[in-house]
Amino acid sequence: MKRLSGSITVFLSFVLTMVLGLFFTMSEVLRFFCLKKQTDRASLISVESCFADYCRPLWEEYGLLGVDLSYGKSELDKETFEKRFYRYLDENGNADGTHFFQAYPKKAGLLDYSVLTDNDFSGLVREAAKSVENNVGSDMISMLSELTDKVKSAEERSGGLSDLAESGEDVMNGNAPPASVSTVPGSEPSEETKEKIRGCPNPLINVFPVGIGGILKTVLPVDADISKESLMISKSERASRRTLESGTMQTDAPKAHEKLLYDYWLSKTFRTYTQEARENSVKYEMEYVICGKDSDVENLKGTVWRLLLLREGLNMASICKDSARVGETETLALIIATLLTQPELKDVVKYVILALWSYVESILDLRTLTDGGKVPLIKSPADWNSDLWTLITDIYTGRKAKEGSGLKVDYNGYLLAFAAMTPVKTSAGRACDLMEEHIRRSEDYKNIRMDRLLYRGDLLAEYQAKPLFLSFVPLFTGEWKVYDFSYRRRLSYVDGEELLTASKGPPQEAG
């Protein structure tokens, strides 16, 4: 058998070496850019995995997202967060096994972060707004704004419901006139009459003994089941009162429409007297947001009292525009003043009677509202329910107001308006009290704190990868090299993901 022989020239050897070197170099270049894409994607998945460790009860009950940076401990534990981040980088970088795109995590860091309570609860407000924005149209926002403006206007005419409700005895004692006596535009008494009214005992306390303590007995049914629940967390430890921890990142303040959506979120998330209560929580949550008292009873009293003052002001405004009823009042006032042999007090008696009549009408309104019904915000003469000659009977027979016509608002609608008029910092702090109160009743979350719930953060991920094809290229033989990839990402439950910086270094000497 004839043997074949072959040979290769030195020139061809050089050419083949150069071609193979170019091939392996181009292969490594391609692999390098694939590694860049791989580590970029792996870092994003890892960041999102960290944010997927949100507090489940907070999401399921309230529609809010936040990563508990304490991880069940009694103090913030940033190190545990970074360890979990590193583990995700390791798993997503495919460091185990043998393949072309292995990458090894070098560093995982939480550089800056914001918690839900930063900047007067801005994170919570913006998240709450985002959680409901898809369910609320522009018409709903406009209606909410209109309702809030009308109730706020009525509150201003009544001299400030919150202030009056905080010291309700001043309204119901003998030193202060009914709140709305001098607040009806176009129907106000003269300055001389106002002075005389201020010098008179308040007839509400003498005719109808309904003070702060007895208001619930007056407006609720006799067999009403009133909750005896109270907040377990002490005042000094509540989010609305304690010194809050803060993140390291500046937090954007909520926009105007986000505040309106936040108010809507409050009304849809927290329960009221007329709604089914949440398990393992105080029963009257919205009432707590408005009043901030320790117990359900006190919060319900405070809310009902505010509502009574508001309705009295609105009813006073309505009745003073009703010429027929004003005429009845003037006739009765003249009779009373004559019997007292002081006819000059006719105007004083007139406005006192109007205040009494408005007050009784307000009692009937509250009975309808707390029973789940609606009453017109501003009443027409046809919507009026009480009669001047049967006021005492109307109080003690349990009579209710009819729903009437026009813009009708129910109990929850008024509470929404009250919450909207409460400063955001106050209402959000009280909302945090309620959320901590409810979630802490579960053993797994007994140390939860809203000021340790991360909702936005800047995270740094660094990868290293070893060259593969360069070992076949004589030009790159020698000491072993590595690639460095670095990504700084910002992720927020409100604003989404943003790649802040990305850098890739040249091959480096392995350390």
N, C-alpha and C positions, 0 to 999 in steps of 0.2 A: 504494500500500500504506500502510495506516495505521500510524504509529509509536506504540508503547506507551511510556509514561513512568512512572517510579516515583520514590518519595521515602521517606525514612526520617526519623523524628523524632529529635530530640536525646535524648529520653527512652529511645527504643528503642535508640539507640546505646549509652547508658550501661548499659542492661540487658544488651545483647548482650556488651558488654565484660566485665561482671561475671560473666556465665555462662561465657564462654570462659576468663576468669581462674580461676574455680572449677574448670573442667574440667581446665585444664592444671596447676593446683596439685594436684588430687587425683591426676592422672596421675603427677606427680612424687613425691607421697607414696607411691603404690603402687610406683613404680620404686625409691624409696629403700629400702623394706622388702625388695623383691626383691634389690636390691644387697646388703643385709645378709645375706640367706640365701646369695646367691651367694658373697660373700667368706668367709663362715663355712665353707661347704663347700669352697671353693678352698683355704683355709688348712689344713683338716683333710687334704685330699688331698695337699697339699704336705708336711705333717709326716709322713704315712704314707709318702710317696715317699722322704723322707730316710731313714726307718728301713728301707725296702726295699733300701737299699744295704748290706746286711749282708755279712759275710765268708762267702762261699759254702763254702769247705772246712770252716769251723767248724760250719756247719749240716749239711752232707752227711755228715761223719764223726762228729760228736759230738752233733748235735741241739741246739746252742746258737746263739743269735743275738746279734750284736754288730756295730756299725758301727765300722770302723777309722778312728779320728780322725787317724791319721797319713797315710792315703791312700798307703801305700807308701813314705813318707819315713822318715827316721831320727828324727823328732821329731813331737810332737803338732801338728796343723795345724787349729785351730778355724776359722780364716778360710776355708779351703776348704769346710768343712761349711756355713758361712753363705752362701757364694757359690752353692753348689748349692741350698740352701734358697731363696734369692732367685730363682734361675732357675725352680724349680718354681712359686713364687708367680706369677711372670710368665706362665708357660705356662698355669697353671690359672685365672688371673684374666682371660683372654681380652682382653689389652690391645691386641692387634693387630686390625685390621679396623674395621668400623663396625657397631655394633648397640646395643641399648638398655642392655646391662648390662656395659659395659666398666669394668674396675677396674685400677688401676696399683699395683704393689707399691711401698711407700715404705720399708719396713725389714724385714729378716729377721735374727733374732738367736737364738743359742743362749745362754740366760741361765744356766741351771744344768744339771748333768748328773751322772750316776753311771756308773762303769765296773764291769766284772765283778768286779774284785778289791777294791773298796771294802769297808770294814768286815769285814776278814778273809774276803774272797771271798763275801760274802753274796749278791751278785747272781748269781754263778755257781751257788751252792747252790740258790737259789730257781728259777733258770731250769732247772737240771737236774731239779729235782723236778717242775716243770710239764711238762717234756718227756716224762715217763714216767707221770704221774699217771693218765692215761686207760687205761693198760695194767695198772695194779696195783689190785687190789681190797683191801678192808679185811682179808680173810683173809690175803693175801700180806703186808700190813704187819704183822699180828699175828704171823705165822710168822717174819718177819724179826726182829722185836723179841724173840721168844722165843729164837730161835737165838743172837742176839747176847748176850742175858742169860746163856744157859747157857755159852757159850764164855767170856764175861767172868768168870763165876763160877769156871770151871775155871782161867782164867788167874790169878785172885787166889789160888786154892789152890796154884798152882804158883809163887807168889812173884813174878809179873810176867814174862810171856814176853818182852816187848820188852827189858827190862833184861837178862835172861839171854841172849837171843840176841845182844845187842850185845857181850857179853863171854862168849861161849860157852866159851872156854878155862877160865874159872873153874869151870864145871860139870864139864868133862872132865879137870881136873887132880887132883892128889892132895890138895887143900886144901878141897874142898867136897863135901858128900854129894849124892846124886841129888836133883833138885829136889823131887820129890814124896814123899820119905820121911816127912816129918812133916806132911803136908797132908791126910790122909784122915780125915774126921770119924768118930769112933766106933772107929777102928782105930789110933790114934796110939800110938807107943811112949812110954814114960815119959820124964821129963826126964833121968833117969840114963842111959837107953839112947840118947837123943838126943846127949848129950855124948860117949858112947863112939863113936857113929857119926861125929860130927864129927871125932873124932881119928883115924879110919881113912882110909887112902888110898881114893880112889874106884875101885871095882873095874871100872867101865865102861872106864876107860882101859887097864887091865891085861888084861882078858879079851877085850874087843872094841875094837880100835884104830880107832874111828870118831870122829874129831874133826870140827871145823868143816870142814877142808879135804877130808876124805874122805867126807862125808855124801852127796854126789851119786853117787859111785861105788857106795855101799851101797844106795841106794833106787831108783836108775834103772837101766834095762837097760844092758848093756855097750855096745850099739850105739846108745845114745841120742844124738840129734843136738842138742847143747846150743849155743845161740846165743852168738856171740862179739861181738855188737853192743854198742856203748857210746853214751851221749849225746854229741852233738857240741857242744852248748852248754856252755860252761865253768860251773863251780859258781857263780862270782860273778855270772854273768849270768842264772841261772835265776830264774824267778818266785818259787820257794820260798825264795830266799836274797837276792836283790837288794832294794834299796829301791824300793818300788813307787810309781808315780805315782797320783794320786787325783783323783776328781772334786770338784765343788763343792757337791754335794747330799748331805744326810744319807741314809744307806741303812738300810732296815729290816732287822733281824736275822731269819734264817729261823726258822720255827716248828718245833716238835718233829717233826710229821709230815713237814715238808719235809726235815728232816735224814735221816729214814728213807728217804724217796723218793730223796734224793741218793745215799745208800749203794747203793740198788738201781740207780740210774743208773750208778754207778761199775762195778758188777759186769757190767752189760749192755753197757757202752760200751768198756771197756778189756780187752785180751786177756790170757790167762794161758798158762802152759806147756802146758796140755792143750788149748788152742784154736789155731785157725789164726791166724797172725800177720798184723798189718796191714802193708801195703806201705810202704816208706820210713819205717820207724820201728823203735825197739827192739822186741824180740819179747815180752818179759815185762813188760807194762805194769802190771798189777795188783800184780805183785811189786815194781815200783818204787814204786808208791803206798804200799805197806806198809813197804818198807825204805829207799828213797831212796838207793841206792848208784849208782855211775857205770855199771856194766856189767850186762848180763843175767845173767852167771854169778854175780856177787856178790849180786844181788837174788834169784836162785833159791836160792842157798845160805841166805841169811838167812830166806827164807820157809819153806823145808823145815825148817830148824832150829827155827823157832818152832812149826811144826806137829808136829815130833817131840817137843818139850817138852810141848806141849799134850796130845798123845796119850798120852805117858807118865804125865802127871798123871791123865788120865781112866781109863787102864788100871789104874793103881795103885788108884784108887778102886773100880774094878770087882772086881779080884782080891781085895782085902781083905774084900769081902763074900761071896766064894766060899769057903765053909767047907771044901770038899773040897781045893781048891788050897792054901789056907792050911795045911791039915793036912799036905799033902805037903811044903810048905816047912818046917814045924816039924820034921818027921822028918829032912829033909836038914840043917837047921841044927843039930840035936842031934848028928848024926853028925860034922859038920865041927868043931863046938866040942869034942867029945870027942876027936877025932883031934888037935886042937891042945892038948889037955890043959887047956883053959880053958872048962869047961861054963858058966861064968857069962856067957860071951859069946853064949849061944844066941840071945837076943832080938836082939842086934846083927846077928848073921849072918842071922837070919830076915828082917829088914827089908831088908838088903842084897840077899838073894836075891830078895825080892819086887820090889825096884827093878830088878834085872837082868832078871827075867822080864817086867816091864812094858815095859822098854826094848826087848827083843827083839820083843815083841808090837807095839810102836809102829813098829818097822822094817817089819814085815810090813804094817801098816796103810798106811804111806806108799807102799809099792810098789803097793798096790791103788789108792790115791788118785792117784798120779802117772800111773797107767795108764788113768785115766778112770773108775775104779770108785767105789763108795761103801762106807763102813764105819759101823756104828752109833755114834752119839755116846757113849752109855753102853752098855757091853756086858753081856749076860747070860752066865752060864756056858756056854750052848750056842754063843755067838758067839765064844768064845775059840779061838785058832788054834795058838799055840805050846805046846810040851810042855817041862816042866821038865828032862827028861833029854836033850833034843836041841836045846838052845838054840844051841850053836855051829853045828850043822848047819843050823838054820833061818836063821841069819845068812848063811852062805856058799853056800847052794844056790839062792838067788834065790826062795825060797818067798814067796807072797803071802797076804794075809788074805782070807777069804771075806766077802761082803757082809753076811751076817747079817740080823737082823730089827730091829724097832723104828724109831726115828728115825734114818734113814741120811742122811749128808751126804757130798757129793763134794768134790773138791779146790777147785772154784770156790766152793762154799758156805762152806768154811772161810776162804777168802780174803775173801769178802764180810764175814764176821764180823770178821776181823782189821782190814779197812778201816773197819768201823763203830766199832771200838774205838780207831782212830787219831783224834787230835784233828782236827776239821774243817779248821782252819786248815792243818794239816800235809798232810792228804790232798788238799785242794783246791789247795794250792800245788804239790804234786807232779803233780797232774792237769794244771795249767797248764804245767808243765815239758814234759810229754808232748805236749800240744797244740801248743805253740810248736815243739818239736823236729820234729814231723811236718809242720806247715804250712810252716815255714821251708825245708824241703827243696824246696819249689816256688819257682822264681825270682821269680814275681810276688808272693810273700808273704814274702820273705826278711827283712823288717824287722818282721814282725807281733809285737805284744806284747799280752798279755792285759790289761795295765793301761792300754791305750789303746782298748779296745773298749767303746764306749758302749752301754748297754742301757736307760737311762732318761734323759729330758731334758725341761726346760721350754723351749719354743720360743715366740718372739714373732713374730707376723706382723702387719704394718700395711699397709693398702690406702688408696688415695685414688681417688675417682671424681668426675667433673664432672657438675653438674646439666645436664639436657637440656631439659625443658619450661619451666623457670623463665624462660628468656629471652623467652617469649611473654607473661609476666605483668608488666604495668607496675610493680607494686609491688616486684618483685625485679630490675628492670633496673638497670644500673649496673656496678659492678665485678664481675669474675668470681669465683665461689665454688667451693669443693671440699668433698667429704664425706671424713671420716676414719673408718676402721674399724680397730679393734685387737683382736687375739685372742692370749691367752696360753694355750698348751696344754701338758699334760704327757702324754707317751706313754711307755709302758713295755712291754717284751716280756713282762713278768710280770703286771702289773696292768691293762694295756689303756690306753685313752685317757680323758682327763679335761679338760674345759674349765675352766680356772682363772678367767680373767676375760675379759670381752668388753665393749668400749665402742664407742660410736658418737658422734662429735662432731657438732655443728651445722655447717651450711655455713660454711666458713672462707675467708678471702681466700687466693688462690693466691700462693705464695711466688715 
